[in-house]
Every structure is written in structure tokens, then in C-alpha cells.
Amino acid sequence: MKMFSKFFKSLLLFLTISTFTFASNGPLLKIGESITLTVNGAGEIIDMPEPTSWTNGNINQFYLDDTHTQKSFNDIRLMPGTYRWRVKTVKRNGRPGKVNFDIKVKFQNGSNHKKVDKKLSPGRTDTGNFTVEDFRSQSGGGQAGYGKIKVHIGRAAINTSVNYKITLTRTGGSTGSGNSGNCNYTNLGSKSGNVIGNTVGKYTSQKKACKNTAKVKVNKTGGKARTTVLVYTSNTKNGTGTLADSYEFPNGNKKSSKTLNISNCNGKFIRVEVKNRSAANTFKYNLNITQ
């Protein structure tokens, strides 16, 4: 018990994340840096250094008991990407029970996505992973360059009394809404189609690009219509976006292919429009988007 008492008198909360600087907020931690929170035997903070990425500034307990049944850490700013969470719990006064542990990713438009929803038993260490999306990516605006999360922990059984320690470690690169977090995929989507007489074929990538460059390859497989291919990048899946490149297939029966090299597309959807310029002829195609 002396060992546990000494341990919780200097309880540490480590956040290892990449550097990003804000105009009106202090910088997030650099890789390898840590936040150290020193608490007394009752779990009350007696020293907390600045700056800190815990932007609400109201961290005053690291334990749950009959009086302190839950705690939320709101509006924690983190770089977009994947994170590994780690929660260590130790029984207080030898009492069993369970605790609920939740992490929600927050968005500017008010919606929250629950990423972690776990029921934990005291006396053990649990780990897992979650993704932080860009704060503005679902609102239609430009990307903010950071995400916001809410961490909540509370008693799941009436007799629960525990000390806890939470660690968040950034493990993957930048991402926007809908990406997996790690940039470990190359194919962003494909489509085959046939546009007839001044019609337009449209396709948007299934995922946002997680690299700064991508390739859109369009193969003409049949038909003879003069056809223009337009490629856009957009922060949202249904947005108009910005024209990134274009190419026109000339009139004629000859089959051919064209690869368009897209830049500055990290964290964006890629949308392709295939516009038939003929009133009567067809243009058959297949396209593939890779990074």
C-alpha cells in the first residue's frame, strides 16, 4: 500500500503528440514531451505546468469514489491523426467494480462521434486506438489543422472506488473525416461508365487523400465523342471544390488513356467529371484514383 500511496502522490498524465502552433492558443506538445500533473493523496492537483493542451483547465481529480462519480476533460486539442489510449486503474480501499471510459471526437457544427466506449475493470491496464478528424472538416469550411476530443470517465457500478491514469499517444499521420488515420492505403476509388450526348459522368473518391499528391488515370475504352475530364479537390465529399487539372480526349474511335497528376490534395476528396461534348456520340471509360 505504501508503494501505491507514493505512486499516486505524484500521478503523471502523459500526452505525446506532434507540434502545431495556434494564433490564439499555446502550442501542443512536441514529440517526446510530456505533461506532468502532480497530485496529493486525495487526487487533487497541486502543480500543473503551462502551456497545456488540456484547454479547459479544470483537471482536479484522478480518482472515482462515492463522492467523485465521474469526470470529463473537454475540448482537448490534438493534431489530426490516430492515437493510442491507455488507461491504468487501481482499486481504492480494496473495492471492486467497473468504470466507463469514453472518447468523443468533436466537430465545429456540433456533432460528436464516439470513438471509444469501454467498460473497464479496476486493477488492470487497457489500451486501444481512435482517430481524430479535423475540427472543421464536417462543417464545410476550411480545415482547422487540429481536432477536438472529449474524454469522460465515470463509475459503472455503485461500489467502485479507483485511481486512474490516462495516456494518449499519437501514432499515425494527418487525416480528415472518414480516413483511417494511418496513411496505409493507395487506392482512393474507381469507376466505369458511358456518357452519351452532352451528359456528364461524376465520381468522388471514397476516401480523402492522405498524401499531398495523387494520380487520376482515365482510360477511353469505346465511343468517339470529344470528351473533357475535369478533376477537383474538395474538403467535403459533396463540395464543389477547386479545379486541380483537366484533359480533353479528341473526337475519334481510337482508344487511349491519360494520367493526371494532382498536387496539394492531402486531406481532401478528389472528384472527377467526364463531360461528353458531342450531341450524339458516346464515350466509354474507366477511371482509377491512386496516391
N, C-alpha and C positions, 0 to 999 in steps of 0.2 A: 504493500500500500504506500510506503514511503516513496517508492520509485514512481508510482502513478502520481502522487501528490506533487513531487518535484517536477514531473513532466508537464503537468497541467498548470503549474505556476508560470511556466514560460512556454505557453502553447504557441505554435507557429502556424501561420496560414501562408502557404507559398503559392504565388501565381507566376508562372513562367510564360511570358508572351513576348511577341515581337514589338519593335519600337514603331510608334506612329504619333505624330505631334499634331495637336489641335490648336486653333487660333485662340479659343477661349477656355480651354481645359489643359491641365498638365499632361505631359506625355505618359503613355503607357510604358510598362517596364520593358527593358531590353532583355534579349535572350540571356538567360543565366542569372538575372537579377531576381530578387525575392522581396516580398513584403513581410516584415516580421511584426507580429502583434503580440505584445507581452501582456498576460492577464494574471490576475491573482487567483487564489484558491477557489473563489466564488465564480470564476469565469468572467469577471469584469475587466475590461481593458484598462491598463494603467499607462500604456505607452503605444502610440501609433505614429510612425514617421510619415512625412509628406514628401513628394506628392503620392497619391494612391489612386489606383484605378477603380476603387470602390467608391463611386461618385456620390452615394447618398450620405456617407459619413456617419452612419448610425450603427456601426458594428459594436455591440456592447455585451455580447454573450456567446459562448461556445459550449453551451450545455442545455439540456432539456430535463425538466423535472415537473413536480406537481404545480409549481408556480409559473415556470417558463415553458409553456407547452409548444411553442412554435417560434420560428424566426425567419424573416425574409431579408435578403440582400437585393435591393432594387437598382436597376439602371447601371449595371456593371458594364463598362465599355471594353470591348475586346476587338482585336483585328479579326476580320472575316477569315474563316478557315475551319479546320477541325481541331477539336480539343479533347483531351483525355481527362475525365474527372476521377477523383479518388476520395473516398470518404472513410475515415477510420473512426470507429465508435468503441467506447469503453464504458462498461456499466458503472453507474454511481450507486454507492451503498449496496452493491451486490444485487441490484434489482434487474430482472429480465424485462422483456417487452420488445417492441419494434418501433422504428421511426420511418416516416415517409420522407423521401428526398426527391425534389422536383427541380428541373431546369427548364425555363421557357425562354425562347428567343423572341425579342420584341421588335415591332416594326413601327415606322412613323405613322402609318394610317390606323394604328390602334390594335391591329390583330396580333395575337401571340401564338406561337407554335410550341407545343410542349415537346421537348427533346428527350427529357429523362423523367421517368415516373417509376420510382423504385421503392419497395418496402424492405428496409434493412434491419438485420438482427444485430443487437449490441455485441461487442466483443470480437469484431471481425473487421476486415478491410474489404471494401467493394470498389470496383473500377468499371469504367465504360467509356464510350465516346459519344460526342454530339457535334453538330455543325452550327456555326454562327454565320448567318447571312448578313449582307449589307443592310444597314438600318433603313435606307430609303428605297431599296430595290423593289419592294412590292407596292410602292405608293405612286410610281410613275415618274418620279423625279430623278435627278442625277444621283449617282452613288455617293454616299457619305464617306466611305473609306473605313468605317468601323461598324460593329454590330453592338446591340444591347441585349443583355440577358438578365433574367431574374432567377435567383437561387432561393429555394424555400426548403426548410427542414422542420418537421413537426412530429409530435408523438402520435404513433398509430395504435397504442394500447395504453390503458389508463395507468398501469403500474410501471411505465417506462421511465427510467432515470438514467441518462447517459451524458458523457462528454463526447464531443465530436470534433473532427479536424477535416477541413475540405481543401483539396489541392486541385487546381486547374492548370493543365499544361498544353500549350499549343503544339500540335503535331503535324498539321497539314497546311497547305498554302491557301491563298486567297480564293474566295468563292462568292458567288451571288446566290440568290434564291433558286433552289432546285438543283444545285450542283451537289456532288457527293462530298466535297471538301478537299480530298486529295486529288491532285491533277493526274490521275492514273488512267484516263481514257483518251482515245484518239478519235473515235467515230462520233460525230455530232448528229448524224442522221442522213437519210437518203430517200429518194422518191423517183418513181417512174410515172410518166404522163403523156398526154397527147392534147395539144392545144389546136383548136380548129377555128379558122375565120375570125381574126381580131379578138380572140379571147386571151385570158391571162391565167397561167398556172402559177400557184403560190405555194411556197413551203417555208416553214420556220424550223430551225434546229430544235431538237428535243431537249438539249441541254445548253447552258451558257458555255462559251469557250472559257477555258481556264488557262490558256496561253495567250500571248499577245499577237500571234499570227495563226492563220487558218487557210485552208485551200478549199475552193468550191470547184469541183470538176463536173462539167456538163457534157454529156455525150449525145450527139444527134444520131438517133437510131432509125429514122424514117421521115418521109414527107419532104416538102420542097419550099415551104414558106420562109420568107425573110423573118427572122425572129431575134428579138433583143433580150438579153439576160441582164437583169439588174440585181445587185447584191447590196443589202443594207445591214447595218449593225444597230441593235436596239437594246436599251436597258431592260425593257419589258417584252414579254412574248408577243403581245398584241400591239406594240407600239409601232409608229411609222418608221422611226429610226433615221439614220444618216446613210446616204449613199456612199458605199465603200469602193465599188468598182462596177464596170459594165462591159458587155461584149455583144456584138451583133453577128449572128450567123447569116450569111448571104443567101439569096434565093438560089435554089438548085437542089438536085436529088442526091448530091454527094454527101455521104456520111462523114462526120468529123467530130472532134472533141476539143474542148477548151478548158484550161485550168486557170482560175482567177485566184491571185494571191491577196489575201485580206490581212490588213495590219490594224493595230490598235483595237483589238476585239476582246481582250481579256475581260471576263465578267459580263459579256454581252451575248444576246441571242443573235444568230445570223439568219436573215430572211432573204429568200431568193424569189424573184418574179421572172417568169418566162412569158414574154409578150409576143404573140403572133401578129405580124404586120400585114398579113395577107387577108383578103376578104373571102377567099375560097379554099386556099391550100392548108395543109396540116403540117404540124411539126411534132414528131415523136421524140421523146428524150428520156434519159435517166440522169439523175444528179446525185452527187455524194459530197458531204461536207466533213472534212477531217482537220485535225490540228496536230 
